[in-house]
């Protein structure tokens, strides 16, 4: 049972509702401060993820190749453009940017990746409960800036963590064991950290990195390490 993921999903829903209620009583200048705070927080979290896991990486150039190849694929598929057009049908505001940021913050991180794996392999939900607490605060702040539409990130998180849970339970044991599993978590955390930092840069209006176009970069470490295991390298 994916208890940790269910709890994590619920906290995002609760935070989104609470934040959207608070939003009604917050003046624009205070909303701008929250907007700035989230940009700085996203940049800091992303940089921290990269710095924390880079020393553990056994493939120091893999994240560069991942970002390059993933960016090319995402741009070819125009993921950012399609996402923005989809969101614009339901909102005239910055909800698209908020959802992109929320999805990255909720999903792309050590706790959100390692949590489902630990839950599936060892029945340990500690990481997911910790992540749920952090997401409760984050979703409240994001919803106070972008509105109730941020609740749409909850099912994305559920699917994301659910996928890792199922892969860990039924697939990872066949492809990734021991050091290989640690390598996978490390490389995904590094690439994910870069994406979170890029999202923060976008919020701060420094540069529109079109982070969604970079999301396929997360597939490259998985495919690389799976291929390496299959070839027995």
ABEGO torsion letter per residue (X at the ends): XBAAAAAAAAAAAAAAAAAAAAAAABBAAAAAAAAAAAAAAAAAAAAAAAAAAAAABABAAAAAAAAAAAAAAAAAAGAAAAAAAAAAAABABAAAAAAAAAAAAAABBAAAAAAAAAAAAAGBAAAAAAAAAAAAAAAAAAAAAAEAAAAAAAAAAAAAAAAAAAAAAAAAAAABBEAAAAAAAAAAAAAAAAAAAAAAAAAAGABBAGAAAAAAAAAAAAAAAAAAAAAGX
